[in-house]
């Protein structure tokens, strides 16, 4: 989903962001000035005339709302390695294609990979029973199609956030499909590290799940408020900083593209939300080896596929220790600790050199 030209950009959810920021600033000396700057920054974002241009791509596979797109690539050939980028369920696949100068899709393509983008789409419009069905009925089917079209080419998969966690289930269930797996800021053990997000989930989950049961879906607005609660003044800081940016700066374009992505996430089907919150976060089934995919519990020690774990000590949403806990359960894992945050691994100032290029080099070595 992308923002169309001449359509006012939304901030999701605007009212709750204002209330939460106001509560956090209450009583501080410069609270009123800070609120004014934040609101002006929001208005500047909403009025921006910059609309990101997506990379050229074509659909090569589809199941319901989910699609696999091939990124146009004039530099590759039939012998070039393939890379498939898999996003989280929470926000759209646009994180891999923010705009022309910060598109991971286009960058991998320019680096000589035949690049594909997997897009979950709006799962509330599909008949999806659980995460296992997402993996075996969608992601695995897309990879099987790709493997059938390219039987001798190495296929590398990169999963972001919970998209990476789902990919662990994929390589466990279908080990012959993938030559390597890169996990970018992907959680595994939810009961280790600072657990800031987990503590917020424990407070937020009862009411959020009650609402999702009534509506049949967990709203994107509710999820964004959960993530915002991890750092309640982030909205104020980032929009105040944006207020001073020139619309000719690359940082300006990057900010707008990231905000468009954040504010256009899909609702999550109630049964998927229920599973991820209660089974993943609260019961920690993956780390406990009680997560069933394709009828079998996922045991990382049986996975032979090379796995590259990219985790950062600056990540506030997925603790470094949570991601790295998987390495201790694997027989064939390597790790990278970039100096950036959760979104910064893709949208940070130094992410291309510090994150993307080491990943590409690692994939080539595994080809």
C-alpha positions in Angstrom: 0.0 0.0 0.0 1.4 3.4 -0.9 0.2 7.0 -0.5 -1.3 8.4 -3.7 -0.4 11.8 -5.0 -2.7 14.6 -3.9 -4.0 12.5 -1.0 -3.5 13.9 2.4 -1.1 11.7 4.4 -2.4 10.3 7.6 -0.6 9.8 10.9 -1.8 6.6 12.5 -3.1 7.0 15.1 -2.9 10.8 15.3 -5.0 11.5 18.4 -3.3 8.9 20.6 0.1 10.1 19.6 -0.9 13.6 20.6 -2.4 12.5 23.9 0.6 10.3 24.8 3.2 12.9 23.9 1.2 15.6 25.9 1.1 13.3 28.9 4.9 12.7 28.8 5.7 16.4 28.4 3.2 17.5 31.1 4.9 19.8 33.7 8.1 20.2 31.7 9.4 23.8 31.1 9.3 23.8 27.3 6.3 21.4 26.9 4.1 23.8 25.0 6.9 24.7 22.5 7.8 21.0 22.0 4.2 20.2 21.2 3.9 23.1 18.8 7.0 22.0 16.9 5.8 18.4 16.8 2.5 19.4 15.3 4.1 21.7 12.8 6.4 18.9 11.8 3.4 16.6 11.3 1.7 19.2 9.2 4.9 19.6 7.1 5.0 15.8 6.5 1.3 15.7 5.6 1.7 18.5 3.1 4.9 17.1 1.5 4.9 17.0 -2.3 7.4 14.2 -2.4 5.9 10.8 -3.3 8.3 7.9 -3.4 8.7 6.1 -6.8 8.7 2.3 -6.5 11.1 0.0 -8.3 10.0 -1.6 -11.5 8.6 -5.1 -10.8 6.3 -7.7 -12.1 4.2 -10.4 -10.3 5.4 -13.9 -10.9 3.3 -15.7 -8.3 0.1 -15.0 -6.3 -2.0 -16.8 -3.8 -5.0 -14.8 -2.5 -3.7 -11.4 -1.3 0.0 -12.5 -1.2 2.3 -12.0 -4.1 5.9 -12.6 -5.2 7.4 -9.8 -7.4 10.4 -9.9 -9.6 12.5 -6.7 -9.5 13.6 -5.6 -13.0 17.2 -6.3 -13.4 19.3 -5.8 -16.6 22.6 -6.7 -15.0 21.9 -10.3 -13.9 21.7 -13.5 -15.9 20.4 -17.1 -15.5 23.4 -18.0 -13.4 23.1 -15.1 -11.0 22.0 -16.0 -7.4 18.5 -15.2 -6.3 17.5 -13.3 -3.2 14.0 -13.1 -1.8 13.1 -10.4 0.6 10.4 -11.2 3.2 8.8 -8.4 5.3 7.0 -8.5 8.6 3.3 -9.1 8.8 2.8 -5.8 10.7 3.9 -3.3 8.1 4.0 -3.5 4.3 6.7 -4.7 2.0 7.5 -1.1 1.1 10.3 -1.1 3.7 12.4 -2.9 1.1 11.6 -0.3 -1.5 11.3 3.1 0.2 12.3 5.3 -2.7 14.8 5.4 -5.6 17.9 6.1 -3.6 17.0 3.8 -0.7 15.5 0.7 -2.1 17.0 -2.5 -0.9 15.2 -4.3 -3.8 16.9 -2.1 -6.4 20.3 -2.2 -4.6 20.4 -6.0 -4.5 19.4 -6.0 -8.2 22.2 -3.5 -9.0 24.6 -5.8 -7.1 23.9 -8.6 -9.6 21.3 -10.6 -7.7 18.0 -11.7 -9.3 15.9 -10.0 -6.7 12.3 -10.9 -5.6 10.0 -9.2 -3.1 7.5 -11.3 -1.2 4.4 -9.3 -0.2 1.9 -10.8 2.4 -0.8 -8.3 1.3 -4.0 -7.7 3.3 -4.4 -11.0 5.1 -7.7 -10.0 6.6 -9.1 -10.7 3.1 -7.7 -14.2 3.0 -8.9 -17.3 4.8 -5.8 -17.8 7.0 -5.9 -20.2 9.9 -2.5 -19.7 11.6 1.2 -18.9 11.1 1.9 -22.4 10.0 -0.5 -22.0 7.1 1.1 -18.7 6.2 4.4 -20.4 5.9 3.4 -23.7 4.2 0.5 -22.3 2.1 2.0 -19.0 1.0 5.7 -18.4 1.6 6.8 -22.0 0.9 4.6 -22.2 -2.2 6.1 -19.0 -3.6 9.6 -20.4 -3.0 8.6 -23.8 -4.6 7.5 -21.9 -7.7 10.8 -20.0 -7.8 12.8 -23.2 -7.3 10.9 -24.8 -10.1 11.7 -22.0 -12.5 15.4 -21.9 -11.3 16.3 -25.5 -10.3 20.1 -25.0 -10.3 20.3 -21.4 -8.9 21.1 -20.7 -5.3 18.1 -19.0 -3.6 18.9 -16.7 -0.6 16.1 -15.5 1.7 16.2 -12.4 3.8 13.5 -12.0 6.4 12.9 -8.8 8.4 11.6 -8.7 11.9 8.8 -11.4 12.4 9.1 -12.1 8.7 12.5 -13.6 9.5 11.1 -15.6 12.4 8.5 -17.1 9.9 11.4 -17.9 7.6 13.0 -20.1 10.2 9.9 -22.2 10.1 10.2 -22.3 6.3 13.8 -23.6 6.2 12.9 -26.2 8.9 9.9 -27.4 7.0 11.4 -27.2 3.5 15.2 -27.5 3.8 15.9 -28.0 0.2 14.4 -24.8 -1.0 16.9 -22.3 0.4 20.6 -21.9 0.1 20.9 -19.4 3.0 18.8 -17.4 5.3 19.5 -13.9 6.7 17.5 -12.8 9.7 17.3 -9.0 10.0 16.2 -7.9 13.5 14.2 -11.1 14.0 13.0 -12.1 17.4 13.4 -15.7 18.8 13.6 -15.7 22.6 11.1 -13.2 23.9 11.9 -13.7 27.6 15.5 -12.4 27.5 17.2 -9.0 27.3 15.5 -5.8 28.4 12.1 -7.1 27.4 10.7 -3.5 27.0 8.3 -4.5 24.3 7.2 -7.6 26.2 6.3 -5.6 29.3 4.2 -3.3 27.1 2.5 -6.3 25.5 1.5 -7.7 28.8 -0.2 -4.5 29.7 -1.7 -3.9 26.3 -2.7 -7.4 25.2 -5.9 -8.1 27.2 -7.8 -5.1 25.8 -6.2 -5.3 22.3 -7.1 -9.0 21.9 -10.6 -8.4 23.2 -11.1 -5.7 20.5 -9.6 -7.9 17.8 -11.9 -10.7 18.7 -14.9 -8.4 18.3 -13.7 -7.0 15.0 -12.1 -10.1 13.6 -8.7 -8.3 13.3 -6.1 -6.4 15.3 -6.0 -2.9 13.9 -2.8 -1.3 12.6 -3.6 1.7 14.8 -3.5 -0.5 17.9 -0.2 -2.0 16.9 1.4 1.4 16.1 0.4 2.6 19.6 2.0 -0.5 21.1 5.3 0.2 19.3 5.1 3.9 20.2 4.8 3.1 23.9 8.3 1.6 23.8 9.6 5.2 23.4 6.7 7.6 24.1 8.6 10.8 23.1 10.0 9.4 19.8 7.1 11.0 17.8 7.8 14.4 19.3 11.6 14.2 18.7 11.4 12.9 15.1 8.8 15.4 13.9 10.6 18.3 15.6 13.8 17.3 13.8 11.9 16.9 10.5 10.6 20.5 10.9 14.1 21.8 10.3 14.8 19.6 7.2 15.0 21.1 3.7 12.8 19.3 1.2 15.9 18.9 -1.0 17.7 16.8 1.6 18.0 13.0 1.2 17.1 12.7 4.9 13.8 14.6 4.1 12.9 12.1 1.4 13.9 9.1 3.6 11.8 10.4 6.5 8.7 10.8 4.3 9.1 7.4 2.8 9.5 5.7 6.2 6.5 7.6 7.6 4.4 6.6 4.6 5.4 2.9 5.3 4.7 3.2 9.0 1.3 4.8 8.6 0.0 2.4 5.9 0.2 -0.9 7.7 -2.5 -3.6 7.4 -4.7 -4.9 10.1 -3.8 -8.5 11.3 -6.4 -11.3 11.3 -7.5 -12.0 14.8 -6.3 -15.6 14.9 -2.8 -14.7 13.6 -2.6 -11.8 16.2 -3.8 -14.1 18.9 -1.1 -16.7 18.1 1.7 -14.2 17.8 0.9 -12.5 21.1 0.0 -15.4 23.3 2.1 -18.2 21.8 5.2 -16.2 20.6 5.6 -13.4 23.1 3.8 -14.7 26.2 4.6 -18.5 26.0 7.9 -18.2 24.1 7.1 -21.3 22.0 9.9 -20.8 19.5 12.7 -20.7 22.0 11.0 -23.6 23.9 10.9 -25.7 20.6 7.1 -25.9 20.9 6.3 -24.0 17.7 4.6 -26.3 15.2 5.0 -25.6 11.4 3.8 -28.2 8.9 2.9 -30.6 11.7 6.3 -30.7 13.3 7.9 -28.7 16.1 10.7 -26.4 14.9 14.0 -27.6 16.3 16.8 -25.2 15.1 19.5 -27.9 15.9 18.2 -29.9 12.9 18.5 -26.9 10.5 21.5 -27.3 8.1 20.9 -24.1 6.1 23.5 -21.4 6.8 21.9 -18.7 8.8 23.1 -15.1 9.1 21.7 -13.3 12.2 21.8 -9.5 12.0 21.0 -8.1 15.4 21.8 -4.7 17.0 22.3 -3.7 20.6 20.5 -0.4 19.7 17.3 -2.2 18.6 14.5 -1.1 21.0 11.8 -3.3 19.5 13.7 -6.6 19.1 16.3 -7.1 21.8 19.7 -8.1 20.6 19.7 -11.0 23.1 16.3 -12.2 21.7 17.7 -12.5 18.1 21.1 -14.0 19.2 19.4 -16.7 21.3 18.7 -18.5 18.1 22.4 -18.7 17.3 22.9 -20.8 20.4 20.4 -23.3 19.1 21.9 -23.5 15.5 24.8 -25.5 14.2 25.5 -23.2 11.3 25.1 -19.6 12.2 27.1 -16.4 11.8 26.2 -13.0 13.3 26.5 -9.3 12.5 26.0 -6.5 15.0 25.5 -3.2 13.1 25.5 0.2 14.9 21.8 1.1 14.2 18.3 0.6 15.4 15.4 -1.6 14.3 14.3 0.5 11.3 17.8 1.9 10.9 19.0 -1.5 9.6 17.2 -0.6 6.4 16.7 3.2 6.6 19.7 4.3 8.6 22.3 6.8 7.3 25.0 4.1 7.2 22.8 1.0 6.6 24.0 0.3 3.0 27.6 0.0 3.9 27.2 -1.4 7.4 24.2 -3.8 6.9 23.3 -4.3 3.2 26.8 -4.8 1.8 28.0 -7.3 4.5 24.8 -9.3 3.9 25.3 -9.3 0.1 29.0 -10.4 0.6 27.9 -13.2 2.9 25.2 -14.4 0.4 27.8 -14.5 -2.4 30.1 -16.6 -0.2 27.2 -19.0 0.4 26.4 -19.2 -3.4 
